[in-house]
Amino acid sequence: MIGFQLGREYKLSVSEILAVFPQWKTVFLSKDFLILDNIEKDEVLTKANNLWWTIKIIEINNAPTILEDALKSEWKFKYWVSIFWEKKNLKTILMNQKKELKWQWVSSRFINKDFKNLSSAQILWEKLVKTLSDYSYIYSKDRAFYWKSIWVQDINNYSKRDWQKDRDMQTGMLPPKLCQMMINISWGKNIYDPFVWLGTVLIESILMWNKEVYWSDLNDKMVENTTNNIESFIKENNIHLDNFEIIKLNSKFIHESEILINKTINSIVSEWYLGEMMTQKNISHERINKQKESLSELYDRFFTWLKNINYKWNIVMCFPYWEIKWSLVFFNEIYEILNKYTEIKSLFPKDYLINWTEKWSLLYKRDKQLVWREIFKLKIK
């Protein structure tokens, strides 16, 4: 069995994991962990770096106890322990383990500062996965699991990729990890991004071993920035692509280009303009309604032409919703457009005990932001 420690937005984590590993058997699901069976460890490790919201991956087996591992160590035994689900006294557990190791004449040190679980960054820094000394105790009401970590997310790498792009604060800032999740649930290999912004979707697609990427944008600056980002990225990482192509195109008139007809594109993954930047001082229902009106016209044209050319592959897109005075304003107009032209695809099995949004979407938000993202998987009717 393999356990996946889920990220803050655990529903996004679960949808991505199930898309990457469709031949799953769920053993347990909570807001902290998803445990699957019938999955091979080697397959998991091969695909792990392309998982977005998974914090770490752990393997359950007939693993030795911490004492047995410590007795095999030739040096001072360094380890740490995390506890999930039921609340247990981690301090008591750690101190009792320390006494047991001392009685066995084992020199040891647990790394848990203030007797708390460590972050993925701390696990990486201490190299605990490499030494197989990152332990997790997972307690449910009727079961207890003993695990060792086999992979942890490299959060520093994501941050580095995000902030090295040619950008300014007025242009899009789609997080790289969100792009990975969207690509994973699209099941696409050759990606087209019709609202390219800074090329984040395409860079993440390339990192996921996709060999063909296509993109378009009406804005000259975005075309230039994206071209620079992609070319620099390919050169710096010595990556070979079978094909990549950028065109200047208004996405309202997607039919004017043969990019979706003559190319081997098998998914659209994108986030269009989320609207004007808003702050607590200037956000208002009037401004939100103007954004809705403007965006609705663009999206209606876009989906009209996708239907006219009989586009048959998956579409994964983000649409905005807003927070104003501690209440949420959803983009009801986009729901009407999606229902008119598309079928909204389910991202979880029907028997999964997860609370859906009314529109079968996934929500993503960041603290202190007023414009948030609603993510859909779609197919043209």
Sequence and secondary structure as in RCSB ss.txt:
>XXXX:A:sequence
MIGFQLGREYKLSVSEILAVFPQWKTVFLSKDFLILDNIEKDEVLTKANNLWWTIKIIEINNAPTILEDALKSEW
KFKYWVSIFWEKKNLKTILMNQKKELKWQWVSSRFINKDFKNLSSAQILWEKLVKTLSDYSYIYSKDRAFYWKSI
WVQDINNYSKRDWQKDRDMQTGMLPPKLCQMMINISWGKNIYDPFVWLGTVLIESILMWNKEVYWSDLNDKMVEN
TTNNIESFIKENNIHLDNFEIIKLNSKFIHESEILINKTINSIVSEWYLGEMMTQKNISHERINKQKESLSELYD
RFFTWLKNINYKWNIVMCFPYWEIKWSLVFFNEIYEILNKYTEIKSLFPKDYLINWTEKWSLLYKRDKQLVWREI
FKLKIK
>XXXX:A:secstr
 EEEE  SSHHHHHHHHHHH  S EEEEE SSEEEEES  HHHHHHHGGG SS  EEEEESS   HHHHHHH SS
 EEEEEEEEES   HHHHHHHHHHHHHHTT  EEE  GGG    HHHHHHHTTTTTT EEEEEE SS EEEEEEE
EE  HHHHHHHHHTSS  TTS    HHHHHHHHHHHT SEEEESS TTSHHHHHHHHTT  EEEEEES HHHHHH
HHHHHHHHHHHHT   SEEEEEE  GGGGGGS TTTSS   EEEEE    S   TTT  HHHHHHHHHHHHHHHH
HHHHHHHHTT  SEEEEEEEEEEETTEEE  HHHHHHHHHHEEE  SS TT      TTS EEE  TT SEEEEE
EEEEE 
